[in-house]
Amino acid sequence: MNHGSIISADLLQRHLSNPAWRIVDCRFNLIAPDDGLAQYQIEHIPNAVYAHLKHDLSAPVSSSTGRHPLPDVEQFKRKLGAWGIDNSTQVVAYDDAAGSFAARLWWLLRWLGHKSVAVLDGGFTVWKQRSMPTTAQVPQFAPVAFAGKPDLSMLVDTGSLEQRLKVSDVYLVDVRDPRRYLGLEEPIDTIAGHIPGAKNIPWKTNIDNKGLFLPKAQLQTHYSNLLRESPVENLVFMCGSGVTACHSLLALDYLGLSGAKLYAGSWSEWITDPARAVERSKDQAD
């Protein structure tokens, strides 16, 4: 059986030694980029490899990109192969931030056509709370070949987003914290605010106070207004740099809804051109 959206800690524990499964630790700290690797080296789920957001799951930044450009496809496929991941592998990604970084790997694999990838519900936080096994041992896997081709229909770039916003055939959802969306604070990027017309539905509203995804019925209710306002194929999700937006795409996938797109460049790419419109408002909190 393939697992393609969210997986429980109990189910993962039963498959820790399954040679057809690969576990990927995606812990990361935007303020201290090497903290995730340091934590991995101290302790991680057995047989997990480590994926660094900046080095493994992103391309280098340029003056016209956001903070986490999508990785070069061929380099990323080689990295997957080095981790022992081929097209038959069940992949489970986790972090310690309620899946907000692990969802990036989930989306990248889906982008390349790999369906058997899931995010660990509750991540390393819940894993530890349940006293499940950990290790400091770094696994070694024989390299394999990963084959995949990007599905360009899953993406919207800045140019096409600008055009689609002009003709109103896109429904843009910004998943950042409301204070960042409103422009009341901006701890990471150089300009505060949001893209005019974007609706704010924070990714954290996908989870409960324990960092677990809401039950499907609650998630369905949570997104029901949005889905009444726009067909799913017109939805485009964004955040600060195209990472946490994947969490909301994962939530929709968990509900069996496909077709929504990612604005991978997100806010940090939008603001690289001062000619692009920026809005700051105290009146559009959702």
C-alpha positions as CSV (number, residue, x, y, z in Angstrom):
1,M,0.0,0.0,0.0
2,N,1.3,3.4,-0.9
3,H,1.0,6.3,1.5
4,G,0.6,9.7,-0.1
5,S,-0.2,12.5,2.2
6,I,0.0,12.1,6.0
7,I,1.2,9.1,8.0
8,S,1.0,8.4,11.7
9,A,3.9,7.8,14.1
10,D,2.5,4.3,14.9
11,L,2.5,3.3,11.3
12,L,6.0,4.6,10.6
13,Q,7.3,2.8,13.6
14,R,6.1,-0.5,12.2
15,H,8.1,0.1,9.0
16,L,11.3,1.4,10.4
17,S,13.3,-1.5,9.0
18,N,11.3,-1.9,5.8
19,P,13.9,-1.8,3.0
20,A,11.4,-0.3,0.6
21,W,10.9,2.8,2.8
22,R,13.1,5.8,3.2
23,I,12.8,8.4,6.0
24,V,14.0,11.9,5.5
25,D,14.6,14.4,8.4
26,C,13.8,17.9,7.2
27,R,14.3,19.9,10.4
28,F,15.3,23.4,9.8
29,N,15.5,26.8,11.4
30,L,15.2,29.9,9.2
31,I,17.1,32.1,11.6
32,A,19.9,29.5,12.3
33,P,20.1,27.4,9.1
34,D,22.5,24.8,10.4
35,D,20.5,24.0,13.6
36,G,18.5,21.3,11.9
37,L,21.6,19.4,10.8
38,A,23.1,19.8,14.3
39,Q,19.9,18.3,15.9
40,Y,19.9,15.5,13.4
41,Q,23.5,14.6,14.3
42,I,22.5,14.4,17.9
43,E,19.3,12.4,17.5
44,H,16.9,11.3,14.8
45,I,14.5,8.6,13.8
46,P,16.4,5.4,12.9
47,N,17.4,5.0,9.3
48,A,16.6,8.7,8.5
49,V,18.8,10.7,6.2
50,Y,19.0,14.5,6.5
51,A,17.7,17.0,3.9
52,H,18.9,20.6,4.3
53,L,16.4,23.1,3.1
54,K,18.9,25.5,1.5
55,H,21.5,23.0,0.2
56,D,19.3,20.0,-0.8
57,L,15.7,21.3,-1.3
58,S,16.5,24.7,-2.9
59,A,18.7,26.2,-5.5
60,P,21.1,29.1,-4.9
61,V,19.5,32.5,-4.4
62,S,19.9,35.2,-7.1
63,S,18.8,38.8,-7.3
64,S,15.6,37.9,-9.0
65,T,14.6,34.9,-7.0
66,G,12.9,34.3,-3.6
67,R,14.8,33.0,-0.6
68,H,14.3,29.3,-1.5
69,P,14.2,28.8,-5.3
70,L,13.2,25.3,-6.5
71,P,16.2,23.0,-6.8
72,D,17.8,22.1,-10.1
73,V,15.9,19.1,-11.2
74,E,18.8,16.9,-12.2
75,Q,20.8,17.7,-9.1
76,F,17.8,17.0,-6.9
77,K,17.2,13.6,-8.6
78,R,20.8,12.7,-8.0
79,K,20.4,13.6,-4.4
80,L,17.3,11.4,-4.1
81,G,19.3,8.6,-5.6
82,A,22.1,9.1,-3.2
83,W,19.6,8.7,-0.4
84,G,18.5,5.4,-1.8
85,I,15.3,6.7,-3.1
86,D,14.0,5.4,-6.5
87,N,10.6,5.4,-8.1
88,S,9.4,2.4,-6.0
89,T,10.4,3.9,-2.6
90,Q,7.9,4.9,0.0
91,V,9.2,8.2,1.4
92,V,8.3,9.6,4.8
93,A,9.4,13.2,5.6
94,Y,9.4,14.8,9.0
95,D,10.5,17.9,10.9
96,D,9.9,19.4,14.3
97,A,7.7,22.2,13.0
98,A,4.4,20.5,12.4
99,G,5.4,19.5,8.9
100,S,6.0,23.0,7.6
101,F,9.5,22.1,6.2
102,A,8.8,18.4,5.5
103,A,5.9,19.4,3.2
104,R,8.5,21.0,0.9
105,L,10.1,17.6,0.2
106,W,6.6,16.1,-0.1
107,W,5.7,18.7,-2.8
108,L,9.0,18.4,-4.6
109,L,8.6,14.6,-5.0
110,R,5.0,15.1,-6.1
111,W,6.2,17.7,-8.6
112,L,8.5,15.0,-10.1
113,G,5.6,12.5,-10.3
114,H,6.4,10.4,-7.2
115,K,3.1,9.6,-5.4
116,S,4.5,7.4,-2.5
117,V,5.5,10.2,-0.2
118,A,3.9,11.2,3.1
119,V,4.6,13.6,5.9
120,L,4.8,12.3,9.5
121,D,1.9,13.7,11.4
122,G,3.2,15.7,14.4
123,G,6.8,15.1,13.3
124,F,9.7,14.5,15.6
125,T,7.9,16.4,18.4
126,V,5.2,13.8,18.7
127,W,7.7,10.9,18.0
128,K,9.7,12.0,21.1
129,Q,6.6,12.6,23.2
130,R,5.6,9.0,22.5
131,S,9.0,7.7,23.5
132,M,9.6,6.1,20.1
133,P,13.2,5.0,19.2
134,T,15.9,7.5,18.1
135,T,19.5,7.2,17.2
136,A,22.6,9.2,16.3
137,Q,23.7,6.7,13.7
138,V,23.8,8.0,10.1
139,P,22.5,5.3,7.7
140,Q,24.3,4.4,4.5
141,F,22.3,3.3,1.5
142,A,23.5,2.0,-1.9
143,P,22.9,4.7,-4.5
144,V,20.0,4.2,-6.9
145,A,18.5,6.0,-9.9
146,F,15.5,8.3,-9.5
147,A,13.6,9.1,-12.7
148,G,11.1,11.9,-12.8
149,K,9.9,14.8,-14.8
150,P,8.5,18.1,-13.4
151,D,4.8,18.7,-13.7
152,L,4.7,22.3,-14.7
153,S,0.9,22.5,-14.1
154,M,1.6,22.4,-10.4
155,L,3.4,25.8,-10.5
156,V,2.8,29.4,-11.2
157,D,5.7,31.7,-11.8
158,T,5.8,35.5,-11.1
159,G,5.2,36.6,-14.6
160,S,2.1,34.4,-15.1
161,L,0.8,35.3,-11.7
162,E,1.0,39.0,-12.5
163,Q,-1.0,38.4,-15.7
164,R,-3.5,36.2,-14.1
165,L,-4.1,38.6,-11.3
166,K,-4.9,41.3,-13.9
167,V,-7.7,39.2,-15.4
168,S,-8.9,37.8,-12.0
169,D,-8.7,34.1,-13.1
170,V,-6.6,33.2,-10.0
171,Y,-7.4,33.0,-6.3
172,L,-4.3,33.7,-4.4
173,V,-3.9,32.4,-0.8
174,D,-1.1,33.7,1.4
175,V,-0.4,31.2,4.3
176,R,1.9,33.4,6.4
177,D,1.1,34.6,9.9
178,P,-1.5,37.3,9.8
179,R,0.8,40.0,11.2
180,R,3.3,39.4,8.4
181,Y,0.5,39.3,5.8
182,L,-0.9,42.6,7.1
183,G,2.6,44.2,7.1
184,L,2.5,44.8,10.8
185,E,5.8,43.0,11.2
186,E,8.4,41.3,8.9
187,P,11.1,39.4,10.7
188,I,12.7,37.8,7.5
189,D,12.1,39.7,4.3
190,T,13.1,43.3,3.4
191,I,9.6,44.6,2.7
192,A,6.4,44.0,4.7
193,G,2.9,43.4,3.4
194,H,1.2,41.2,0.9
195,I,0.3,41.0,-2.8
196,P,-2.9,42.9,-3.5
197,G,-5.9,40.6,-3.7
198,A,-4.3,37.8,-1.8
199,K,-6.5,36.1,0.9
200,N,-4.8,35.2,4.2
201,I,-5.4,31.6,5.4
202,P,-2.4,30.8,7.7
203,W,-0.9,27.3,7.3
204,K,-1.0,26.9,11.1
205,T,-4.8,26.7,10.9
206,N,-4.3,23.2,9.3
207,I,-3.1,21.9,12.7
208,D,-4.3,21.5,16.3
209,N,-2.4,22.8,19.4
210,K,-0.3,19.5,19.5
211,G,1.0,20.1,15.9
212,L,-1.2,17.3,14.4
213,F,-3.3,17.8,11.3
214,L,-6.9,18.5,12.0
215,P,-9.3,15.6,11.4
216,K,-10.5,15.5,7.8
217,A,-14.0,16.7,8.7
218,Q,-12.6,19.8,10.4
219,L,-10.2,20.5,7.6
220,Q,-13.1,20.2,5.1
221,T,-15.1,22.7,7.1
222,H,-12.0,24.9,7.4
223,Y,-11.6,25.1,3.6
224,S,-15.3,25.0,2.7
225,N,-15.7,28.8,2.3
226,L,-12.6,29.0,0.1
227,L,-13.7,26.1,-2.1
228,R,-17.1,27.7,-2.5
229,E,-15.4,30.9,-3.7
230,S,-13.1,29.3,-6.2
231,P,-12.6,26.0,-8.0
232,V,-9.6,24.2,-6.6
233,E,-7.7,24.5,-9.9
234,N,-7.8,28.3,-9.7
235,L,-6.2,28.3,-6.2
236,V,-2.6,29.4,-5.9
237,F,-0.8,29.2,-2.5
238,M,2.1,31.3,-1.5
239,C,4.1,32.2,1.7
240,G,7.4,33.9,2.3
241,S,9.6,31.7,0.1
242,G,7.5,28.8,-1.3
243,V,8.0,26.4,1.6
244,T,5.2,26.6,4.1
245,A,2.7,27.1,1.3
246,C,3.3,23.4,0.6
247,H,1.8,22.6,4.0
248,S,-1.6,23.9,2.8
249,L,-1.3,22.0,-0.5
250,L,-0.6,18.9,1.6
251,A,-3.8,19.6,3.6
252,L,-5.8,19.8,0.4
253,D,-4.3,16.6,-0.8
254,Y,-5.2,14.9,2.5
255,L,-8.8,15.9,1.7
256,G,-8.5,14.3,-1.8
257,L,-8.3,17.7,-3.6
258,S,-5.8,18.2,-6.3
259,G,-5.1,20.9,-8.9
260,A,-4.2,23.8,-6.6
261,K,-0.8,25.4,-7.5
262,L,2.3,26.7,-5.7
263,Y,3.7,30.2,-6.3
264,A,7.2,28.9,-5.6
265,G,8.9,32.3,-5.5
266,S,6.3,33.7,-3.1
267,W,6.6,37.0,-1.3
268,S,10.4,37.1,-1.2
269,E,10.5,36.9,-5.0
270,W,7.6,39.2,-5.6
271,I,9.4,42.1,-3.7
272,T,12.6,41.8,-5.8
273,D,11.0,44.1,-8.3
274,P,10.0,47.5,-6.8
275,A,7.5,48.0,-9.6
276,R,5.3,45.2,-8.2
277,A,2.4,46.3,-6.1
278,V,2.5,45.8,-2.3
279,E,-0.4,46.2,0.1
280,R,-0.3,46.8,3.8
281,S,-3.7,46.7,5.6
282,K,-5.1,46.2,9.0
283,D,-8.5,45.4,7.6
284,Q,-8.0,42.1,5.8
285,A,-7.1,39.7,8.5
286,D,-8.9,36.4,8.1
